[in-house]
């Protein structure tokens, strides 16, 4: 929040993420430990540095 306006958003998935159930041309280095993934990060236009 910036000046009571939503500044940005993101989605974090803790645990198995269905997007990574099947991996082509590779493999997980560790299939035992839990993990988290971050998707869909967005920042409001008025807050981006456009330089």
C-alpha positions in Angstrom: 0.0 0.0 0.0 1.2 3.5 -0.9 -1.0 6.4 0.2 -3.9 3.9 0.8 -3.6 2.6 -2.8 -2.6 -1.0 -3.6 0.9 -0.8 -5.0 1.5 -4.3 -6.2 0.6 -7.9 -5.8 2.2 -11.4 -6.0 1.2 -15.0 -5.5 3.4 -17.3 -3.4 2.6 -21.0 -3.3 4.2 -23.0 -0.4 4.3 -26.7 -1.2 3.8 -28.7 -4.3 3.0 -26.4 -7.3 1.1 -28.1 -10.0 3.0 -26.0 -12.6 6.1 -28.1 -11.8 4.5 -31.6 -11.6 6.2 -32.5 -14.9 9.5 -31.0 -15.9 10.8 -31.5 -19.5 14.5 -31.7 -20.3 15.6 -31.7 -16.6 14.7 -32.8 -13.1 14.5 -31.5 -9.6 17.8 -31.6 -7.8 16.0 -32.4 -4.5 12.6 -34.1 -4.5 12.4 -34.4 -0.7 12.5 -30.9 0.8 9.5 -28.5 0.6 9.7 -25.5 -1.6 7.9 -22.3 -2.4 7.3 -20.6 -5.8 6.5 -17.0 -6.5 4.3 -16.2 -9.5 2.3 -13.3 -11.0 4.3 -10.3 -9.6 2.7 -6.9 -10.6 3.5 -3.3 -9.7 1.2 -0.4 -10.3 2.1 1.8 -13.3 2.5 4.9 -11.2 5.1 3.2 -9.1 7.5 1.9 -11.8 10.7 3.7 -12.6 10.4 4.2 -16.3 14.0 5.5 -16.8 
